[in-house]
Amino acid sequence: MSQTAPTGDNKPNPEAGSVVFKRKGFQFMGLGTQDFIRFFFGGNASLAIIILILICVFLAKEAFMFFPQHHAGLKDYRQSGQEFVDYIGDEIGAHTNLYSSANIAYFAEVNRTSREEDDILRAHRAVLANLENLTSKTWGRFEREVDALEDVGDDLEDLDPAKEEDQPKIAALQEEKERLEKEIVKFRVELKEEVSAAINTNEAWELGVGSDAPPPESLPKLREAVLFEASPEVDEEHPYIAELKAVSKAKKAAAVEEFADFKATLKAMQDVVRPLKSLHSEIRSIASENKAVLVKLSTAADRKEAWIKGAAATKDPDEKARMLAEAEKVVIEAPDYDAMAEPFYEVIPEHAALIAPIDTEMAVLFQQLPDKVETRSAHENLKRAKVYYDRFVKTVAENRENIKGWSHEKPVSAVESVSSFLFGRDWITNSSWHDVYGLLPIFTGSLLISIIALVVAVPFAVSAAIYVNQLAPLREQNFVKPAIEFIEAIPSVVLGFFGILVFGETLRVVSQVEWLQWVPGFPMAERLTILNAGLLLAFMAIPTIFTLTEDALNNIPQALTENSLAMGASKLQTVFRVVVPTAVSGIIAAVLLGFGRIIGETMVVLLVAGNKIKIPDFTEGIGVIAQPTHTMTGIIAQELAEVDAGSLHWRALFMVGMVLFAISLIVNFSAQRVLKRFQKI
């Protein structure tokens, strides 16, 4: 047997000879504790990688199966003539947007003349409604007693006092009538006291008046009118309110006369497009019939197969014969596409004859819109009308060529199918006309919300990290850092409810403040907006950016700081000229990972963004943040549970998920690249 060679201190040398030394500690089948730990974590890592690969494969399979179905849908869309019809529909839609903006401007100017009276009347209605809610229980009891008294009176009329058998009933009813009359008198007193007390509360006036507060000098008369009409004994209008209504009506009538030319221009705009709308309605019905034929053809094979399978499964000879007969009735035969498309080719010259004068006359009518208006709403809507007019002109010019060159036989390319999804401006599902899957509305919503969140979160998070890491005393660090990191423990659904019930309403109320009207987007008409969602996501992203920024600052070599201080630099100079520039790669990585946190958030945006699937109106400028929107994560969470597995809608949602996955992958890859660069510094 060979022996291990002795070492200088007469101890065996494990590296010499062939004797294998036994390991101490736990042993099982030749494996020690460290082996099991290594295999455990290695196995978990391998399993995670396998699961990730399976998820990616499943996601990619469902997503990319969208395009063949989508391509077939676009082909049917063209062959049925729906594409042709929508060209004309786009022209009508562009005209409608222009007319609507100009019409809103008109009514803003007309209503301006009676704004004071309308504000008082609006406050009057709202305060009465609030008083009714505040005193609803007493009102309910009072009305029940009044109804009961009427029923007793009806029963008494049905009885004859001359009849001896009716006299006990009459006596009981008379006693009940006296009791009810006393109760009603009691309730009248209670209602008067309750109404008088309720009208003195802030709740009745704050909810009723809101931001459109009437002039202070009108409040005493308004209070008198409310008390008068809220009384249970009164069922008529207060003279002050009747006078206000008459004055408002007279002022509006005078304003209508003043803006008669404006109104005539709007009416002419309506009239000029009527022939085009009639043409659109006629050919739309033809396209709908064609679509029904193509849908029937696309489902024919599945229906025939279902009847045959049903016949094979049944044991009843009569039922089997009936099912086979039904299967024979299903005809799988392509329709005459040329005949289906013929009506649309016939319409082309008619459309050209209609659109030319419309285009010319709309140019004249647009120039007749007033240049100067007094109200802010009218000014903004006329400015918006200018944008819509330019879009109308552009749409007419483009569609004139599209309609002239339209052909039902033109093939739909794969590029066209992909681009219509990636750059489509509409997301319309469960439509009786045609389902449209365009990514742009929900991608724009996600991007705008993310930009707002980053603009708010990055300065706060990075500044807080620099201060806490470099400047704050230890006691302050121990307080601020856990407080910021605690934000991550708040469930997103809780933040969503907070955004709906508190934050969104607060933003809306603050936006009504008069001296803040210069802020773009103020006053806000809705509480569920891009701004609301962006600010809440900023709050959620701050801990992520803060923690990663602080880690980047901690990785700066201490020698750099010490050398800077030794050369006479102050603490602030060292922080902003040495530490922060050195950590800038890590800070950028923190921001990118924070963006990944924001873009993937679902619950908050689903609850507070407004869920309006439409590209925001950028004619508002920065004020676009006050509009509702939808997001990629929100659309998946909202619609996935409601669609059939394997349908086009189902695969469209998976395709949205694939795009979101690609964005997250790019962001994380970029962050890792930046971090690697940071680690080499």
Beta strands, then each sheet from edge to edge (+ up, - down):
strand 1: 27-28
strand 2: 31-32
strand 3: 427-428
strand 4: 436-437
sheet 1: 1+ 2-
sheet 2: 3+ 4-
end
